[in-house]
């Protein structure tokens, strides 16, 4: 009984951590997300804005991917695709490779 209770507690902690990291990532990408709703922004500007991120963003996203892998039923594949969109082809591939066990 305690084994199941321990796993539920660990899953709850991981979900809370993943939610907090996701909120932090959305906050850091706030300007880029606002550019998506602007009709005057061209494609190349959006690509440059999303793919020029700092190492802290890469580390946060890798941590989020790791947490999503550990949570059963979490949508890891969606975040893996988004990493390629937000960080570029090769950087997103490296993030997915680093996060995957």
C-alpha positions in Angstrom: 0.0 0.0 0.0 2.8 2.4 0.8 4.5 1.6 -2.5 1.4 2.8 -4.4 1.1 5.9 -2.2 4.7 6.8 -2.8 4.3 6.6 -6.6 1.2 8.8 -6.5 3.0 11.4 -4.4 6.0 11.3 -6.8 3.7 11.7 -9.8 1.9 14.6 -8.2 5.3 16.3 -7.4 6.4 15.8 -11.0 3.2 17.2 -12.4 3.5 20.3 -10.2 7.1 20.8 -11.3 6.2 20.3 -15.0 3.3 22.8 -14.7 5.6 25.4 -13.1 8.3 24.9 -15.7 5.7 25.2 -18.5 4.4 28.4 -17.0 8.0 29.8 -16.9 8.6 28.8 -20.5 5.4 30.5 -21.7 6.4 33.6 -19.7 9.8 33.6 -21.3 8.3 33.2 -24.8 5.6 35.8 -24.2 6.9 38.3 -26.8 7.1 35.7 -29.5 3.6 34.4 -28.7 2.3 38.0 -29.0 4.0 38.3 -32.4 2.1 35.2 -33.6 -1.2 37.1 -33.2 0.1 40.1 -35.1 -0.8 40.0 -38.8 2.0 42.3 -39.9 4.8 40.0 -38.7 6.4 38.1 -41.5 7.5 34.5 -41.4 11.3 35.0 -41.2 10.9 37.4 -38.2 8.9 34.8 -36.3 11.5 32.1 -37.1 14.4 34.3 -36.0 12.5 35.3 -32.8 11.7 31.7 -31.8 15.1 30.2 -32.7 17.3 32.7 -31.1 17.0 31.7 -27.4 19.5 31.7 -24.6 20.9 28.5 -22.9 18.6 28.9 -19.9 15.6 28.3 -22.3 17.3 25.2 -23.7 17.9 23.9 -20.2 14.4 24.6 -19.0 12.8 22.9 -22.0 15.1 19.9 -21.6 14.0 19.6 -18.0 10.4 19.9 -19.0 10.9 17.1 -21.6 12.5 14.9 -19.0 9.7 15.4 -16.6 7.1 14.6 -19.3 8.9 11.4 -20.1 8.7 10.3 -16.4 5.0 11.1 -16.1 2.9 8.2 -17.5 0.4 9.4 -20.1 2.0 12.9 -20.5 2.1 14.3 -24.1 5.8 14.0 -24.6 5.6 13.7 -28.4 3.8 17.0 -28.8 6.5 18.8 -26.8 9.2 17.0 -28.9 7.7 18.4 -32.1 7.4 21.9 -30.5 11.1 21.8 -29.5 11.9 21.5 -33.2 9.6 24.4 -34.0 10.9 26.7 -31.2 14.6 25.9 -31.3 15.2 24.8 -34.9 15.8 21.4 -36.4 19.2 20.4 -35.0 18.8 22.1 -31.7 15.4 20.5 -31.2 16.8 17.1 -32.1 19.6 17.6 -29.6 17.1 18.6 -26.9 15.0 15.5 -27.6 18.1 13.3 -27.6 19.3 14.7 -24.3 16.0 14.4 -22.6 15.2 10.9 -23.8 16.6 8.1 -21.5 
